[in-house]
Amino acid sequence: MDQLFDVSSDDEDIIDYVEHIERPRKARRYQERKNHINYWDDEEFYNRFRFTKPSVHLILEKIEDGIKSTTNWNHALLPMEMLLLTLRFFACGSMLIVVGDFAGVHKSTASKVILK
Protein backbone atom coordinates (compact mmCIF):
# COMPACT_ATOMS: atom_id res chain seq x y z
CA MET A 1 0.00 0.00 0.00
CA ASP A 2 2.87 2.36 0.79
CA GLN A 3 4.32 1.89 -2.71
CA LEU A 4 1.01 2.86 -4.31
CA PHE A 5 0.92 6.04 -2.24
CA ASP A 6 4.51 6.93 -3.24
CA VAL A 7 3.75 6.47 -6.94
CA SER A 8 0.70 8.69 -6.66
CA SER A 9 2.79 11.33 -4.89
CA ASP A 10 5.43 11.12 -7.63
CA ASP A 11 2.76 11.54 -10.30
CA GLU A 12 1.43 14.63 -8.56
CA ASP A 13 4.93 16.06 -8.35
CA ILE A 14 5.42 15.52 -12.08
CA ILE A 15 2.06 17.13 -12.88
CA ASP A 16 2.92 20.11 -10.66
CA TYR A 17 6.28 20.46 -12.39
CA VAL A 18 4.74 20.36 -15.88
CA GLU A 19 2.12 22.93 -14.90
CA HIS A 20 4.89 25.13 -13.50
CA ILE A 21 6.84 24.95 -16.76
CA GLU A 22 3.82 25.79 -18.88
CA ARG A 23 3.05 29.02 -17.01
CA PRO A 24 4.19 32.04 -18.98
CA ARG A 25 6.97 34.02 -17.36
CA LYS A 26 6.60 37.66 -16.62
CA ALA A 27 8.35 39.80 -19.16
CA ARG A 28 11.39 41.54 -17.75
CA ARG A 29 11.05 45.25 -17.48
CA TYR A 30 14.04 47.49 -17.82
CA GLN A 31 13.93 51.07 -16.74
CA GLU A 32 15.01 53.37 -19.52
CA ARG A 33 18.06 55.33 -18.48
CA LYS A 34 18.35 59.02 -19.13
CA ASN A 35 21.21 60.23 -21.34
CA HIS A 36 22.49 62.88 -18.94
CA ILE A 37 24.99 64.37 -21.40
CA ASN A 38 22.24 65.31 -23.84
CA TYR A 39 19.46 65.89 -21.32
CA TRP A 40 21.02 68.65 -19.20
CA ASP A 41 22.29 71.98 -20.46
CA ASP A 42 25.87 72.88 -19.53
CA GLU A 43 25.00 74.74 -16.34
CA GLU A 44 22.59 72.10 -15.02
CA PHE A 45 25.04 69.35 -15.92
CA TYR A 46 27.76 71.10 -13.91
CA ASN A 47 25.39 71.60 -10.97
CA ARG A 48 24.65 67.88 -10.84
CA PHE A 49 28.06 66.36 -11.54
CA ARG A 50 30.54 69.14 -10.62
CA PHE A 51 32.34 68.65 -13.94
CA THR A 52 31.86 70.19 -17.36
CA LYS A 53 30.82 67.98 -20.26
CA PRO A 54 34.24 68.27 -22.00
CA SER A 55 35.95 67.30 -18.73
CA VAL A 56 33.76 64.22 -18.42
CA HIS A 57 34.59 63.18 -21.98
CA LEU A 58 38.31 63.62 -21.24
CA ILE A 59 38.07 61.51 -18.07
CA LEU A 60 36.11 58.85 -19.94
CA GLU A 61 38.76 58.61 -22.66
CA LYS A 62 41.37 57.83 -20.03
CA ILE A 63 39.41 55.22 -18.04
CA GLU A 64 36.96 53.71 -20.54
CA ASP A 65 38.96 50.54 -21.24
CA GLY A 66 39.28 49.79 -17.54
CA ILE A 67 35.59 50.11 -16.68
CA LYS A 68 33.65 48.91 -19.69
CA SER A 69 31.57 45.78 -19.28
CA THR A 70 32.69 42.60 -21.01
CA THR A 71 29.10 41.84 -22.02
CA ASN A 72 25.98 43.70 -23.06
CA TRP A 73 23.63 41.17 -21.49
CA ASN A 74 20.86 42.43 -19.25
CA HIS A 75 21.32 46.00 -20.42
CA ALA A 76 24.80 46.41 -18.97
CA LEU A 77 25.80 49.94 -18.06
CA LEU A 78 27.86 51.86 -20.57
CA PRO A 79 31.16 53.39 -19.42
CA MET A 80 29.65 56.89 -19.63
CA GLU A 81 26.76 55.82 -17.39
CA MET A 82 29.20 54.31 -14.90
CA LEU A 83 31.31 57.46 -14.83
CA LEU A 84 28.33 59.76 -14.38
CA LEU A 85 26.90 57.58 -11.62
CA THR A 86 30.21 57.74 -9.76
CA LEU A 87 30.60 61.49 -10.29
CA ARG A 88 27.05 62.04 -9.05
CA PHE A 89 27.80 60.01 -5.92
CA PHE A 90 30.90 62.07 -5.15
CA ALA A 91 29.26 65.37 -6.10
CA CYS A 92 26.27 65.04 -3.81
CA GLY A 93 27.56 62.57 -1.22
CA SER A 94 24.17 60.94 -0.92
CA MET A 95 23.13 57.36 -0.33
CA LEU A 96 23.53 54.66 -2.97
CA ILE A 97 19.79 54.24 -3.36
CA VAL A 98 19.41 57.91 -4.31
CA VAL A 99 22.28 57.78 -6.79
CA GLY A 100 20.97 54.51 -8.20
CA ASP A 101 17.52 56.01 -8.69
CA PHE A 102 19.08 58.99 -10.45
CA ALA A 103 20.98 56.67 -12.81
CA GLY A 104 18.12 54.19 -13.25
CA VAL A 105 19.84 51.23 -11.55
CA HIS A 106 19.47 49.27 -8.33
CA LYS A 107 21.53 50.35 -5.32
CA SER A 108 23.59 47.14 -5.49
CA THR A 109 24.57 47.99 -9.07
CA ALA A 110 25.44 51.52 -7.99
CA SER A 111 27.68 50.11 -5.27
CA LYS A 112 29.52 47.83 -7.70
CA VAL A 113 30.04 50.66 -10.17
CA ILE A 114 31.41 53.04 -7.54
CA LEU A 115 33.83 50.40 -6.26
CA LYS A 116 35.31 49.96 -9.76
Backbone torsions as a table, in degrees:
resi	resn	phi	psi	omega
1	MET	NA	-37.8	179.7
2	ASP	-62.7	-36.8	-179.7
3	GLN	-65.7	-38.2	178.7
4	LEU	-63.4	-41.3	179.0
5	PHE	-64.5	-41.1	179.9
6	ASP	-64.5	-40.0	180.0
7	VAL	-64.9	-43.6	179.0
8	SER	-61.4	-41.4	179.0
9	SER	-64.6	-40.6	177.3
10	ASP	-63.6	-40.7	178.5
11	ASP	-62.2	-41.7	178.9
12	GLU	-65.2	-38.5	177.6
13	ASP	-62.6	-41.6	179.2
14	ILE	-65.3	-43.4	179.3
15	ILE	-63.1	-43.1	177.6
16	ASP	-60.7	-40.7	-179.4
17	TYR	-65.3	-44.7	-180.0
18	VAL	-63.7	-42.4	178.3
19	GLU	-63.2	-36.7	178.3
20	HIS	-64.5	-41.6	-179.1
21	ILE	-66.8	-36.5	-175.8
22	GLU	-75.4	-16.4	179.1
23	ARG	-67.8	134.2	178.4
24	PRO	-70.4	140.7	178.0
25	ARG	-79.2	153.3	173.7
26	LYS	-69.7	140.1	176.7
27	ALA	-71.2	138.1	178.1
28	ARG	-71.3	139.8	178.0
29	ARG	-113.2	130.5	177.9
30	TYR	-115.6	131.2	179.2
31	GLN	-74.7	130.0	178.9
32	GLU	-72.1	131.1	-177.8
33	ARG	-93.1	141.4	-179.3
34	LYS	-76.8	139.4	173.6
35	ASN	-86.6	94.4	-171.8
36	HIS	-65.3	-30.8	179.3
37	ILE	-62.0	-44.3	-178.4
38	ASN	-85.8	-26.6	-173.4
39	TYR	-73.3	-43.8	-174.9
40	TRP	-94.3	144.0	171.8
41	ASP	-74.9	173.6	-172.9
42	ASP	-58.5	-42.4	-177.6
43	GLU	-68.6	-45.9	179.5
44	GLU	-65.6	-36.2	177.1
45	PHE	-61.8	-46.3	179.5
46	TYR	-62.8	-40.3	179.7
47	ASN	-62.6	-31.5	-177.4
48	ARG	-88.7	-33.0	-173.4
49	PHE	-115.9	-11.0	179.3
50	ARG	63.5	22.8	174.1
51	PHE	-140.0	151.8	173.5
52	THR	-80.3	162.5	179.7
53	LYS	-61.6	-44.1	176.9
54	PRO	-61.6	-35.4	177.9
55	SER	-64.6	-40.5	179.8
56	VAL	-64.6	-41.9	177.8
57	HIS	-63.2	-38.8	178.4
58	LEU	-65.0	-45.5	177.8
59	ILE	-60.8	-43.7	-178.6
60	LEU	-61.7	-40.9	177.7
61	GLU	-56.8	-38.0	-176.3
62	LYS	-77.8	-29.1	-174.1
63	ILE	-114.5	-3.4	-172.8
64	GLU	-55.7	-44.7	-178.0
65	ASP	-64.4	-29.8	-178.7
66	GLY	-81.2	-18.8	-175.8
67	ILE	-114.9	-10.9	-175.2
68	LYS	-68.7	148.2	-178.1
69	SER	-73.9	146.8	179.9
70	THR	-81.9	-7.6	-178.8
71	THR	-140.7	161.0	175.4
72	ASN	-112.2	13.9	179.1
73	TRP	-65.9	150.4	175.6
74	ASN	54.5	35.2	176.4
75	HIS	56.9	54.2	-179.4
76	ALA	-57.0	148.1	179.3
77	LEU	-68.5	141.3	174.7
78	LEU	-79.6	157.0	179.1
79	PRO	-55.8	-38.6	178.8
80	MET	-63.0	-41.6	178.3
81	GLU	-64.5	-39.0	177.5
82	MET	-63.8	-45.2	-179.2
83	LEU	-63.0	-46.0	-178.4
84	LEU	-66.5	-36.5	176.3
85	LEU	-61.1	-45.1	179.9
86	THR	-66.2	-43.7	179.0
87	LEU	-62.9	-38.7	178.5
88	ARG	-64.1	-40.4	178.2
89	PHE	-61.0	-46.7	-179.0
90	PHE	-72.0	-32.3	-178.2
91	ALA	-70.0	-39.5	-175.6
92	CYS	-105.8	-16.8	178.0
93	GLY	61.4	30.0	-177.7
94	SER	-94.1	-175.6	-177.5
95	MET	-74.2	158.6	-179.0
96	LEU	-61.2	-36.0	-178.3
97	ILE	-64.6	-36.7	179.3
98	VAL	-69.3	-44.8	178.8
99	VAL	-65.7	-40.2	177.4
100	GLY	-62.1	-42.5	177.5
101	ASP	-62.3	-40.6	179.4
102	PHE	-62.3	-38.1	-177.7
103	ALA	-90.2	-9.6	179.6
104	GLY	81.5	31.2	179.3
105	VAL	-133.0	165.6	177.7
106	HIS	-73.3	156.3	-178.3
107	LYS	-62.9	-30.0	177.3
108	SER	-67.6	-36.0	175.8
109	THR	-66.7	-43.1	178.3
110	ALA	-58.7	-41.6	179.0
111	SER	-62.0	-44.9	-179.1
112	LYS	-64.0	-40.5	-179.4
113	VAL	-65.7	-43.4	-177.9
114	ILE	-67.1	-33.1	179.0
115	LEU	-71.0	-23.2	178.9
116	LYS	-62.9	NA	NA
